[in-house]
Amino acid sequence: MPDGGRDTELLIEDEVREPRMFRVLLHNDDYTTMEFVVSILVEVFRRTPDEATRIMLAVHEKGVGECGVYTAEVAETKVALVHARARREGYPLRCTLEEV
């Protein structure tokens, strides 16, 4: 026997954890148009036009609006997409993430 005749007991303990989740937020500024914010919400975050309008109004009225909750990698990618598109269009739109 390869193990020298001993019983070898292999104990495998898999600890399954839920992935860390992050809330993606848009922040109000005095330059980014409401139309651009709605387009970001529809195209990047796949919100319906009604949902996008509701979130855009929260950004406008409260200073911040939640776009969605995602795993770290997805949240980071969406933040980068928002910033890249906003800069390309000449807007200072700020998008952040925070752990849930």
SENU-357056 format. One record per residue (C-alpha): residue in three letters; chain; x, y, z. Coordinates in Angstrom, 3 decimals. Layout:
! SENU-357056
residuo	cadena	px	py	pz
ALA	A	X	Y	Z
...
! end
This chain:
! SENU-357056
residuo	cadena	px	py	pz
MET	A	0.000	0.000	0.000
PRO	A	1.329	3.434	-0.881
ASP	A	0.552	4.848	2.554
GLY	A	2.494	2.164	4.426
GLY	A	-0.614	0.231	5.464
ARG	A	-2.093	3.051	7.472
ASP	A	-5.618	4.274	7.007
THR	A	-5.381	7.768	5.759
GLU	A	-8.354	9.917	6.503
LEU	A	-8.630	13.043	4.479
LEU	A	-10.788	15.677	6.053
ILE	A	-11.828	18.374	3.692
GLU	A	-13.759	21.198	5.148
ASP	A	-14.977	23.712	2.643
GLU	A	-16.130	26.927	4.103
VAL	A	-18.493	28.536	1.668
ARG	A	-18.908	32.250	2.059
GLU	A	-21.161	34.614	0.223
PRO	A	-19.141	37.090	-1.852
ARG	A	-18.729	40.568	-0.425
MET	A	-21.272	42.901	-1.942
PHE	A	-20.878	46.568	-2.805
ARG	A	-23.413	49.326	-3.338
VAL	A	-22.653	51.549	-6.346
LEU	A	-23.575	55.204	-5.849
LEU	A	-23.854	58.234	-8.130
HIS	A	-23.175	61.667	-6.641
ASN	A	-24.760	64.956	-7.604
ASP	A	-22.767	67.773	-9.173
ASP	A	-23.660	71.086	-10.790
TYR	A	-22.577	70.151	-14.331
THR	A	-23.702	66.658	-15.310
THR	A	-27.074	66.755	-17.033
MET	A	-30.033	64.752	-15.787
GLU	A	-30.350	63.222	-19.252
PHE	A	-26.779	61.934	-19.112
VAL	A	-27.343	60.401	-15.673
VAL	A	-30.469	58.625	-16.938
SER	A	-28.555	57.309	-19.953
ILE	A	-25.786	55.970	-17.669
LEU	A	-28.361	54.232	-15.488
VAL	A	-30.073	52.643	-18.494
GLU	A	-26.931	51.620	-20.385
VAL	A	-24.440	50.731	-17.640
PHE	A	-26.774	49.580	-14.882
ARG	A	-29.551	48.144	-17.107
ARG	A	-32.297	50.106	-15.363
THR	A	-35.625	50.757	-17.018
PRO	A	-36.228	54.388	-18.022
ASP	A	-38.657	54.761	-15.087
GLU	A	-36.165	53.299	-12.588
ALA	A	-33.390	55.433	-14.051
THR	A	-35.487	58.581	-13.693
ARG	A	-36.334	57.728	-10.078
ILE	A	-32.637	57.159	-9.225
MET	A	-31.588	60.314	-11.095
LEU	A	-34.111	62.350	-9.068
ALA	A	-32.711	60.871	-5.839
VAL	A	-29.221	61.917	-6.955
HIS	A	-30.499	65.412	-7.758
GLU	A	-32.599	65.891	-4.622
LYS	A	-30.594	63.981	-1.985
GLY	A	-27.094	64.337	-3.410
VAL	A	-26.606	60.609	-3.927
GLY	A	-28.480	57.688	-5.474
GLU	A	-27.975	53.941	-5.406
CYS	A	-27.511	52.310	-8.804
GLY	A	-27.393	48.717	-7.558
VAL	A	-25.580	46.160	-5.412
TYR	A	-22.941	43.937	-6.990
THR	A	-19.943	41.755	-6.229
ALA	A	-16.655	43.649	-5.908
GLU	A	-15.437	42.980	-9.439
VAL	A	-18.728	43.922	-11.076
ALA	A	-19.082	47.058	-8.926
GLU	A	-15.521	48.186	-9.723
THR	A	-16.101	47.627	-13.430
LYS	A	-19.320	49.647	-13.418
VAL	A	-17.641	52.531	-11.556
ALA	A	-14.817	52.538	-14.120
LEU	A	-17.313	52.482	-17.018
VAL	A	-19.238	55.435	-15.571
HIS	A	-16.076	57.478	-15.038
ALA	A	-14.697	56.688	-18.509
ARG	A	-17.928	57.604	-20.262
ALA	A	-18.458	60.739	-18.160
ARG	A	-14.932	61.999	-18.865
ARG	A	-15.291	61.223	-22.565
GLU	A	-18.487	63.321	-22.618
GLY	A	-16.903	66.105	-20.527
TYR	A	-18.848	65.548	-17.290
PRO	A	-17.380	65.400	-13.763
LEU	A	-19.908	62.742	-12.662
ARG	A	-18.653	60.891	-9.616
CYS	A	-19.474	57.256	-8.968
THR	A	-18.341	55.371	-5.863
LEU	A	-18.856	52.043	-4.179
GLU	A	-19.283	51.076	-0.553
GLU	A	-19.449	47.680	1.062
VAL	A	-22.924	46.568	2.059
! end
